[in-house]
Structure formats: C-alpha cells, structure tokens
Amino acid sequence: MTATSLDFTGLADQAARLAAGEVTSAELTAAALGRAHASQATLNAFRHLRDEEALAEAADADRRLTAGDRAPLLGVPLAIKDDVDLTGLPTAFGCAGEFPFATADAPAVALLREAGAVIIGKTNTPELGQWPFTEGPAFGVTRNPWHPGHTPGGSSGGSAAAVASGVIAAALGSDGAGSVRIPAAWTGLVGIKPQRGRIPTDGELFHGLTVLGPLARTTEDAALLLDAAAGTPGVFRAAAAREPGKLRIGLSTRIPFTATKTRLDPVVEASVRRLAESLAGLGHEIVEVEPDYGLIGLTFLPRSLTGVRDWTLRVPDRTGLDPRTRSNAGHGRLLAGPALRLARALEPGLHRRIGSVFGRVDVLLTPTTATPPPPVGTFDGLSGWETDQAMIAACPYAWPWNVLGWPGVNVPAGLTAGGLPLGAQLLGPSHAEERLISLAAQLEEVERWPERHPEKSW
C-alpha cells in the first residue's frame, strides 16, 4: 500500500490504514503536500502550506502510532480555512497585508491536534468571507476542480477545492451565510453547518451568524471531522452508522424574501426533486411545505455587516481592501447600535415562527443554491450593490439557517449536463445534527456520490 494509491480515499479509511500499519503518516502527509503544490498553479486552493511543520508532525504521529496510540485522526492530513488561528501563521481571512502570526491555536484547531490530525495548510477564502466565490487581489482565483473555468463557491472555496480534488480527505471551513454548504454543493461534497456553539470558537463569530464546519466526500468523514473539531468523540460518526427511521420530509423550493430578483434554475430544481424521489424510495414521506420566513433578511444584515466592520479593525492596512469591503464596513458602523440589538432580540420570535414547520415535518429538503456554479470572474468589476444582487440571486437559500443558528447538511444532488456539481440541503431544528447526518448517510448509500470525483486537472 502506497500513499498515492490512497488518492480519493476517505478520512476514516486513512485513519484505519494508519492504525493498521498499512501506510505511515509521513507517506500520507508527503503525498498530500505534493498534491497541494502540484495543484496550486491550477486550483489555487491554499494560502499557506506547512511543509516542514506538517512533516515533523507526521513523524511524531508515526512514533505515537508505533507506541499504540489510537487517537481518532492520528496522522491524517487535513487543512483549515484561513479565518481560523493556527500557531505560527497569519490569519488574513482573504485580505492583503502583513498580519501578525498567531501565537495560539484556535479552540477547534487545538481539538483537531488533540485528535491527532496533521494540518498541512490554510485554505483560501474571499475577503472576510463575504462572497460565494473565492477570488481576490490578495491571493488570486481559486478554481473548481470539476471545471477550472468555474468557481468552487465561497467563502470556504479553498477548503472545498482541496477536498474535491483529492488533495486531502477533509477540511474545516466556516459558514456565516452558507459558506460551507454552498461550496460543498458546487464541488460535490458533504458540508455540515452544525448547531451554533457546537464547535468552540473564541467568542461569537459575526454576531452569531458564523460557525465552523467540515467538508468531506462522505457523510461518515464529515461526521468524524465534526466529532474531532467539536470534542464529541464518536457521537456524530455513530449517527452516520445508524438508520434514521422513517421520517416526514418537507420539500421546500420557495426562495425566502430578499427584495432581490431571484429565480430557481430548473436544472437545480429537477436535481432536488430527484433527491426527494430517492428519499421516498427509502421509505420516507415527502410533503411540500413552505416555512414562514417572513422578513428574516432584515435581521441578517445588521449582524453580517457589523461583523465585517469588526474584522476590518484587525486589518493592518485597510486601504488595500476591496471597495466593496470598505463599503460594507461603513454600513456595519451605522448598524452596530440599536439595529444590531434589535436583530438579536428578534431571534427567539423567528425560532418560534419558522420552527413551527417542524411540527409538521422532521426535516426540510431545499436547494442549497439557486444556480449551478458560475464561471470565474462573474463578479469582477461589479459595484457593491450589483455584487449583492448577483450573489443573492445565485445563493438565496442557505443564510436563514445562520440567523436561526440551527444545523444543515449539504448533500450532492448530481451533475449538470456539463458536469458541474449541484447540491441540496437537509435542514433541521435546534440540535438536530444527528438526525440530519443519519439521513444523509442513508441517502449516500443509494446516491453513491463518493464514487463521483473530478478527473485530475493539473
């Protein structure tokens, strides 16, 4: 068994082979770093690679494995998004400039290290995670491994590209308006947005909108990484291994009100309805429902824009920021007072109104995005208003669950005629991750999405 023969194998499989002595962490890590460097000119998934440090950590993992240590991710190479602190590297969050090196690991990174993971690098993200495309003057363009002419999505686009291309088996992203689920949809991955607070962070991110979450090619691997990052060993992986029972699943395709011209692409709708048929074939009851979203968007903007303002205060030279970022930060300053407090105060009422749908169904099935992945450069040269209109038109479905703080899982929903991935999201009420993961794993058995992956494009 060689490391290169394990291309596109999963996190759990790699961990098992390491524990069995079939491959070493040094071999796996060197192979992952080799793939990362080889793909960088085409995919540009990484902001930083840790060659020396990762190989040293892999050697230590091999010593621990030889001594009988069986930490759940011991020796497995992973990557994290560049909005999470990792000792010895800057956290630029997609921005240009000389940021200070982190002197301590973020809580989730500390838990990944405790689980034995070898972190090979930090992945690209647009400026402050604001957009569903991963492009910017600080690092260039990150491309979709299924078709390099298209975006992998954002803002966890670097993590998605690294996993979908087979560079690594799984990666950590973050989701403040769909930023795990959208790139997972557009690269054919499982992406979990967990319950707010499930994965520990240094304080609230974007005033409660943003959580950290895993991207992987299988449900089991995403659950395994969620367990490691949340410090819940075995809980979510066990959910992936058990039947969900017969569920009542609500199919919803209506777009929440956004005051923007939006339309669900018929190709996306057909793919989501096909998944509903697959779920019905598994014995679940499918009913059409529409949650009462109301004007939830009015509570999203004060939190997101104030979060942008907060992050810009950490940027060494704000003159280098995208004009759209500076504009958003300006709006955030205006909304940081009463509007932000009102947005947070309205959350319990939104829980009751939107959550009432779960008195009728157990899980919601909706599109993750309204369109297939756009071409690279689609958002170039747009004003802030034009960018907002374009991105809302492409991605209007994910963000309400960030306001609510509840869990959602993107599952692959097939490919367009041109070979571009599509996704659907399974959404649940508070603390419903186990139910969603069990359902996703059951669906994976019939959909067999891990067998689909892009041809090497570098």
N, C-alpha and C positions, 0 to 999 in steps of 0.2 A: 504494500500500500504506500503510495506516494502522495504528497500534499497536492500536487497538480491533478491527480486523479480524483480529488475530492471537490473540484470546481462544481459549484451549484449544489453542493450538499448542505444540509441544514445545520443550525446551531446545535440541536440536540444530538444529531448524528456525529458531528465533530467532537462534541464533549464525550460521547460514548466511546468513540475510537481512541481518543486521548487516554481515557481511563483504562481501556483495554490494551494500551501499549502498541496499537497498530500504526500510530503516527505520533510525532512529537510536536509540541507547541512551537519549537524552533522552526520546524519544517512548515507548519501551517502559517506561522507569522511571516516567515520569509516569503512564502508564496503569495500571501495577501498583499504584502508590501510591494512585491514585484508586479502584481496585477494593478495595484493602485498607481504606481509610477507609469506603467505601460499604458494605462487608460487615460492618464491625466491630460495628455495633449488633445484627446478627442472628447472625453466626457467632462473633465474638469470638476470632479466631484469633491475634491479635498482643498481646504485652505491650508492645512498643516499636516505633514506626515512625520511620525516619530520613529525613524528607522532605528537609531541606536538604542533609544529608550525601550522601544517595543521588543526588540530582540533580546535585550537584557532581561526584561520582564518575562519573556518566553522561556529563557534559560532557567530562571528561578522557578517558573511554573513546572518545568520538566523535573527539576530537583524535587519539588513537592509531590508531583505525581509518582515519582520513583519511591518516595518515602511513604506512599499510601494515602496521601491527602486526596479527598474526593469532593472538593468544593464544586458547586453545580456548573460553573463556567470555567473551571480551572484550565488555563492555557488556550482558550478560544479567542481568536482575534475579532475585535469589534471596532466600531467608530462611533463618535458622538458629534452632535451638531455644534457649531461654533457660537452658541449662545449659552453654553454651559462651561463653568470654570474647570480647568484641568491644570494642575500644578505644573509650572514651567512653560506654559504657553499663554499668549494673549487671548482674550475673549473679545473679538472685534465685532461680532454679530453682523457681519456683512459690510462693515464700514471701513473706509480707508483711514490711515493714520497709524501712529506708533502707540499702541495700547500697552499698558504695563502687563508684565507676566503675572499670572495668577500665583498666589503663594499658598493656596489651599484648594483642595478638590471640592467641587460642589457635593452636597449630600448624596445625590444619585450616583455620582462618579465614585464616591467612597464606597457605596454599596456594591457597585459593579466590581471594584477592585477586591472587596471582601469576598465576592463570589468567584474570584479568580480570573476575571476577564483580562485580556491583553488589549489595550486600546491603541490602535495603530495610528489614529489621527483624528482631526476635527474636520467636519464637512461644511461645504459652502451653504450659505443662506443669503437671501437678499437683505438689503439694509433694514435692520431691526425687524426682520421677519414680516414686513408689511404686505408682501405681494405673493400671488400664486404662481410666480415664475422666479427662477434663481439666476438672475443676471444682475451685474452691477459693475461700476468702474473700478471697484477695489479688487476684483478677482476675475472679471470676465464673464463668460457664459457657461453655465452648467447645462449639459445636454442629456436628452433622454436616450438610454441605451437601446430602446426598441427602434428609435428613428432619430439620429442625432440632429436632424433638422427641426425637431420639436422640443419643447420644454419638458422636463420631468415634473414640472409643478413646483410649488413652494408653499411655505418657506423652507420646509425640510427637504429641498430638492437634491442637495448633495448626498444626504443620507440615503434617499430613495435611489438615486443613480448608482451609488456604490453597492447597494444590496441587489438591485435588479440586474446589474451587470455581472454579478457573481464575484465581485472583488472581495466582499465579506458576506457572511451569512445573515447578519442582522445589524441594525444600528439604532441609536437613540435619536429621536427628533423631538420637536415641541409643536404644540397645536394650540393656537390662540384664536383661529377663525377657520380651522380645517387644515392647518399646516402639516399635520401628519397624514390625515385622511386623503387630502387632495393629491399630494404626490404619490401616495400609495395607489390611488385609483389610476393615475396616469402612467404608472410604471408596473402595474400588475402585481401588487404586493398586498399583504395583510398589514394594516396600520391601525393601532389601537390608541384611541384617545381615552385614557382612564378617567375615573371619577376625580374631580378636583381634590387635591390633597393626597391622592393615592401614592404618588411618587414624591418624596420630600424635596423641597426647594428652600433656598434662602429667602424666605418671605414670599408674599404673593407676587405672581408674575402678571403684569398688565392688569392689575386690579382684579385678579381672579379669573380672567379670561383664559390664560395660558397654562397648560400643563405639559409635562414631559410624557413621551410615549414611544413605544417600539415600532419599528418597521422590519418585516421579515417576509420570507417567501412562503412560510407555512404558519398556520394558526398556532401549532404547538411551539414553534420557535418564538413567535411574538409573545406568547404567554410565558415562556421560560425567561425571556428578557424582562418582561414586566415583573415577574417574581423577583428577579435579581435587583432591578432598579427600585422596587418598592419595598424590598426587605420582607417579602412574604413567601419564603421558600416553599415551593410545591403547590401553593393554593391555586394559582391560575393555570398551571400546567395540568393539574388534576382535572380542572374544569374542561380542558381541551380533550381529555381522555374519556369523558363520560357523556352519555346521551342527554340531550336537553329535555326529553319528554315532549309530549305533543303540545304545541304552542299555538296561540291565536296571533297571527302576524298581520299587522296593519300595513297595507301598501299605500304610500302617500307620494304623489308626484307634484302636488301644488307647491309653487315657489312662495316662501314667506314674503310678505310685503317689504319692498326695498325702495320704493319710489324711483325705480330704475327699470328701463325696458329690458325684460328678461324673457327667455323662451327656452323650453326644454328641447334639445335636439332629438328628433325622432329616433336616431340611432341609439342614443343613450337610453331613451325610454324603452325601446324594444329590448335592450340588454337587461334592464332592471325587471321588466315584466317576465322575461325568460327565467331569471333567477327565482321570481315568485313561483313560477310553474315548477321549478326544481324543488323548492321548499314544499309545495303542495304534494309533490310526488314522494316526499319523505314523510308525509302524514300530517303536516301542519295545515291548519285552517288559514286561508288567506282572505282578508276582507279589505275593502277600500275604505280608508278613513282620512280625515284631514285634521291635524292638530290645530287648535285655536291659537295661532302665533300672535295675532293682534299686531301692535306696533312695537314689537320687541326690539327692532332695529334702533329705536330711539334710546334704548338703554345700553346698546353696544358701543356706539361712537364715543361717548364720554370716557369710557373705560379704555378703549383701544387708543384713542388719540392722546389721552393723558399718559398712557403707558409709553407711547412714542416720545412724548416730551420728557418723561423721566429718564429714558435711555439716552437721549441726546445729551443730557447733562454729564454723561460719562465719556463722551467722545472728545478726544484731545483737541481736535481741530474741526469745529463744526462747519467751517467754510467749505470743507470738502464733501459735505453731504449732498445727496441728490436734492434738487429744489423741491421735489415732492415731499421729501422727508422734512425739510425745514418748514414747509407749509403745514404739514400735519402736526408738527411740534407746536407751531404757533396756535393752531386750533386747540391743541391739548392744553396750552396755558390758559385759554379762555374758559375751558370746560372743567378745569381742575377743582373748582369750588362747589357751589350748590348743585350744578348739573351732575357731577360725579357722585355726590352724596345721594341725590335722588335716584340715579341709576342703580346704585346698590340697594337702596331702600325698596325699590320695586321688585327685586328678585323673588322674595317669598310669594308675592302675588302671581308672578309668572310661573313659578313652580306649580301652584295650585291650578291655574288655568290651563297651561299646556300639559301638565301632568295628568289632567283629568282623562286624557286619551288612554292612559294605562289602566283605567277602569274598564275599558272595552277590549284592549289588546294587551299582549305580553311584551311584544317587540314591534318597533316600527321598521319598515324597509323603505328606504328612499334612495334616489340617486345621490351620489356623492358630489358630482359636478353636473352642470347642465350641458356641457360640451365635451368632445374629445380634447386631448392636449393641443394647445395652439402651437403654431410654428414659433421658433426662436425669433425674437425681435418684434413680436406682435405689439408689445407695449412701448417700444422705443419712440422717443420724441413726443409722447403724449403729455398733456398737462396733468396736473393732479386730479382735476375733475374728470377728464377723459379716462385716466387710468382707473379711477374708482368705478366709473360706469362700465368699462370693459371687463374689469375683474369680477364685478358683481354679476354681470351677465354670464360669465363663464362659471362662477362658483357661488351660487346663491343659497346652497342647501346646508352647508356644514356649520356656519357660525352660530345659529341659535343654541346649539348644544354647548357652546363655550359660555354663553350668557348663563345658561342653567347650571353649568358645572357637572353635567351628567355624562355617562360614558357612551362611546360609539365605536364601532369597528368597521373599517372599510374592508370589503372583500372583493376580489377580482370578479368582474362580470363579463369577461370575454374581450374580444378584439374587434376593432372596426375592420372594414373590408381592406383597408390599407395597412393593417397590422398594428394599430395603436391601441393600447390598453384602455379599458373602461372599468369603472367601479361602482359599487352600491354600498350604502352604509346601513348597518344594523344598529338601531338606537334604542336605548332603554332608559328607565327611570333611575333615580339615585341608587348608586352602589349595585348596578346590575351587570358588572363586568363578567361574572362567572356565567350567567345565562347567555350573554352575547357570545362569549368565547366558545361555549359548548355548541351553540347553534352554528357558528362559523366553522368549527371543526367538522361538524356533521355535514355541512354543505360542501366542504372541501373534498370529502370522500367521493361525492358524485361529480363535482365540477372538475376535480383533478388539476387545479391551477398550478401546483408546483411543477408539473410536467412541462409547462409552457415557460420558456425563457428566451430572451433575445439571442440571436447569434452574436458572437464576439465582433464588436465594431471598432476594434483598434488593432 
